[in-house]
Amino acid sequence: MITEIVDNFLSKEEIKFLLEYYKERQLTVFRYINSYPLELNKKDEKLLFLINKLNNKSKQMKESQIDWFQIVKWPPSNGQELHFDLASSRTTLSSIVYLNNDFEGGETYFEDGTIFKPKPGRALYFDGNYHKHGVKAINKGTRYTVATWYYKK
């Protein structure tokens, strides 16, 4: 399985900003399956630091750029079964950036048994259309991530 982990992808200040950004807009968020995603706008200048970091890495890996992305809140007792990221027919790459770790459970896992433990600021890049993956149930606390799907222009 080809994945890439980037620790310290986001700083503590950037993480704090994104968590506050989500909380300021959470009244506009609706439940989707087991989580509460906040769709992000690629033209929002407040998110330029995140957009640039995500795009720089995805360009290095697969000459791709952000198709769409979101901050996702995962409440206790929720997770996600193994699945493919069939977000779009043009998706070439997926990533998860962990914003916190003050919860139990919530690891990203793959069909082959690989498990990635959340660590604030850590980015995990992988081909979600090719590698079946899921989220282990959150046993205690709330998990926050930035989920991103990329495409090749």
VOVO-860362 format. One record per residue (C-alpha): residue number from 1; chain; residue in three letters; x negated, y negated, z negated. Coordinates in Angstrom, 3 decimals, decimal comma. Layout:
% residues N
resi / chain / resn / x / y / z
NUM / A / ala / X / Y / Z
...
This chain:
% residues 153
resi / chain / resn / x / y / z
1 / A / met / 0,000 / 0,000 / 0,000
2 / A / ile / -1,383 / -3,381 / 0,971
3 / A / thr / -0,726 / -6,022 / -1,645
4 / A / glu / -2,627 / -8,990 / -2,882
5 / A / ile / -2,572 / -10,352 / -6,410
6 / A / val / -3,671 / -13,918 / -7,107
7 / A / asp / -4,012 / -14,755 / -10,793
8 / A / asn / -3,814 / -18,425 / -11,786
9 / A / phe / -1,980 / -19,166 / -8,547
10 / A / leu / -0,010 / -21,792 / -10,483
11 / A / ser / -1,241 / -23,871 / -13,407
12 / A / lys / 0,588 / -24,143 / -16,739
13 / A / glu / 1,729 / -27,650 / -15,748
14 / A / glu / 3,094 / -26,431 / -12,395
15 / A / ile / 4,933 / -23,585 / -14,123
16 / A / lys / 6,416 / -25,986 / -16,678
17 / A / phe / 7,571 / -28,267 / -13,843
18 / A / leu / 9,270 / -25,390 / -11,978
19 / A / leu / 11,049 / -24,108 / -15,092
20 / A / glu / 12,344 / -27,621 / -15,821
21 / A / tyr / 13,287 / -28,043 / -12,142
22 / A / tyr / 15,387 / -24,876 / -12,379
23 / A / lys / 17,001 / -25,808 / -15,702
24 / A / glu / 17,963 / -29,269 / -14,402
25 / A / arg / 19,818 / -27,609 / -11,496
26 / A / gln / 21,127 / -24,431 / -13,117
27 / A / leu / 24,739 / -25,637 / -13,071
28 / A / thr / 24,615 / -25,292 / -9,263
29 / A / val / 23,442 / -21,660 / -9,442
30 / A / phe / 25,753 / -18,686 / -9,004
31 / A / arg / 25,150 / -15,042 / -9,878
32 / A / tyr / 23,843 / -12,893 / -7,043
33 / A / ile / 23,899 / -9,175 / -7,898
34 / A / asn / 21,773 / -9,108 / -11,107
35 / A / ser / 20,157 / -12,539 / -11,040
36 / A / tyr / 20,715 / -16,282 / -10,681
37 / A / pro / 18,723 / -17,631 / -7,704
38 / A / leu / 18,251 / -21,337 / -7,047
39 / A / glu / 17,636 / -21,875 / -3,336
40 / A / leu / 14,745 / -24,267 / -2,754
41 / A / asn / 14,467 / -26,807 / 0,043
42 / A / lys / 11,261 / -26,742 / 2,121
43 / A / lys / 11,632 / -30,504 / 2,621
44 / A / asp / 11,746 / -31,368 / -1,098
45 / A / glu / 8,616 / -33,466 / -1,690
46 / A / lys / 8,663 / -32,562 / -5,395
47 / A / leu / 7,893 / -28,983 / -4,329
48 / A / leu / 5,086 / -29,851 / -1,912
49 / A / phe / 2,410 / -28,432 / -4,249
50 / A / leu / 4,216 / -25,066 / -4,278
51 / A / ile / 4,995 / -25,068 / -0,568
52 / A / asn / 1,355 / -25,754 / 0,316
53 / A / lys / 0,011 / -23,032 / -1,987
54 / A / leu / 2,492 / -20,421 / -0,738
55 / A / asn / 1,919 / -21,285 / 2,918
56 / A / asn / -1,883 / -21,396 / 2,629
57 / A / lys / -2,004 / -17,857 / 1,232
58 / A / ser / 0,588 / -16,450 / 3,646
59 / A / lys / -1,276 / -17,953 / 6,611
60 / A / gln / -4,484 / -16,240 / 5,468
61 / A / met / -2,749 / -12,901 / 5,074
62 / A / lys / -0,348 / -12,679 / 8,014
63 / A / glu / -0,424 / -16,015 / 9,804
64 / A / ser / 3,023 / -16,631 / 8,317
65 / A / gln / 4,851 / -19,493 / 6,650
66 / A / ile / 7,797 / -19,887 / 4,299
67 / A / asp / 11,116 / -18,894 / 5,785
68 / A / trp / 13,046 / -19,378 / 2,551
69 / A / phe / 12,359 / -19,328 / -1,162
70 / A / gln / 14,049 / -19,577 / -4,534
71 / A / ile / 13,483 / -19,731 / -8,256
72 / A / val / 15,194 / -16,710 / -9,773
73 / A / lys / 16,455 / -16,306 / -13,328
74 / A / trp / 16,768 / -12,698 / -14,500
75 / A / pro / 18,809 / -12,407 / -17,733
76 / A / pro / 18,506 / -9,562 / -20,250
77 / A / ser / 19,805 / -6,097 / -19,266
78 / A / asn / 19,280 / -6,812 / -15,568
79 / A / gly / 16,838 / -5,500 / -13,006
80 / A / gln / 16,904 / -4,332 / -9,405
81 / A / glu / 16,805 / -0,857 / -7,905
82 / A / leu / 14,276 / 0,105 / -5,229
83 / A / his / 14,992 / -1,780 / -2,021
84 / A / phe / 13,464 / -3,254 / 1,115
85 / A / asp / 13,444 / -7,026 / 1,686
86 / A / leu / 15,704 / -7,104 / 4,688
87 / A / ala / 16,127 / -10,841 / 4,181
88 / A / ser / 15,774 / -11,582 / 7,875
89 / A / ser / 14,778 / -9,733 / 11,041
90 / A / arg / 11,798 / -12,069 / 11,309
91 / A / thr / 10,443 / -11,535 / 7,763
92 / A / thr / 6,734 / -10,643 / 7,855
93 / A / leu / 5,727 / -10,987 / 4,193
94 / A / ser / 7,219 / -11,377 / 0,698
95 / A / ser / 5,843 / -12,800 / -2,523
96 / A / ile / 6,751 / -13,100 / -6,164
97 / A / val / 5,224 / -15,721 / -8,436
98 / A / tyr / 5,795 / -15,061 / -12,126
99 / A / leu / 6,690 / -18,114 / -14,212
100 / A / asn / 6,814 / -16,542 / -17,673
101 / A / asn / 6,149 / -13,371 / -19,674
102 / A / asp / 8,064 / -14,018 / -22,910
103 / A / phe / 10,378 / -11,086 / -22,221
104 / A / glu / 10,225 / -7,288 / -22,357
105 / A / gly / 10,526 / -5,164 / -19,219
106 / A / gly / 10,919 / -6,904 / -15,860
107 / A / glu / 7,884 / -5,346 / -14,190
108 / A / thr / 7,784 / -5,196 / -10,396
109 / A / tyr / 7,511 / -1,571 / -9,308
110 / A / phe / 7,056 / 0,249 / -6,026
111 / A / glu / 8,267 / 3,585 / -4,707
112 / A / asp / 4,725 / 5,004 / -4,866
113 / A / gly / 4,651 / 4,435 / -8,661
114 / A / thr / 2,596 / 1,223 / -8,632
115 / A / ile / 3,704 / -1,235 / -11,334
116 / A / phe / 2,785 / -4,918 / -11,638
117 / A / lys / 3,142 / -6,593 / -15,003
118 / A / pro / 4,355 / -10,203 / -14,972
119 / A / lys / 1,777 / -12,789 / -15,965
120 / A / pro / 2,549 / -16,526 / -15,805
121 / A / gly / 1,040 / -18,070 / -12,697
122 / A / arg / 0,331 / -14,699 / -11,021
123 / A / ala / 1,359 / -14,329 / -7,372
124 / A / leu / 2,029 / -10,934 / -5,819
125 / A / tyr / 2,087 / -10,764 / -1,992
126 / A / phe / 3,279 / -7,653 / -0,143
127 / A / asp / 5,227 / -6,494 / 2,899
128 / A / gly / 8,704 / -6,154 / 1,420
129 / A / asn / 10,152 / -4,838 / 4,673
130 / A / tyr / 7,749 / -1,897 / 4,555
131 / A / his / 7,276 / -1,199 / 0,832
132 / A / lys / 10,309 / -0,262 / -1,241
133 / A / his / 10,168 / -2,164 / -4,526
134 / A / gly / 12,337 / -3,125 / -7,491
135 / A / val / 12,464 / -4,878 / -10,851
136 / A / lys / 12,538 / -2,837 / -14,061
137 / A / ala / 15,350 / -3,819 / -16,415
138 / A / ile / 14,680 / -6,771 / -18,678
139 / A / asn / 15,128 / -5,428 / -22,211
140 / A / lys / 14,752 / -8,693 / -24,103
141 / A / gly / 14,384 / -12,338 / -23,059
142 / A / thr / 14,766 / -13,929 / -19,616
143 / A / arg / 12,447 / -13,495 / -16,622
144 / A / tyr / 11,778 / -16,344 / -14,155
145 / A / thr / 10,092 / -15,954 / -10,780
146 / A / val / 9,643 / -17,709 / -7,461
147 / A / ala / 10,675 / -15,282 / -4,718
148 / A / thr / 9,569 / -16,146 / -1,177
149 / A / trp / 10,047 / -14,634 / 2,263
150 / A / tyr / 7,799 / -15,600 / 5,171
151 / A / tyr / 7,933 / -15,450 / 8,954
152 / A / lys / 5,486 / -15,803 / 11,817
153 / A / lys / 6,187 / -18,758 / 14,078
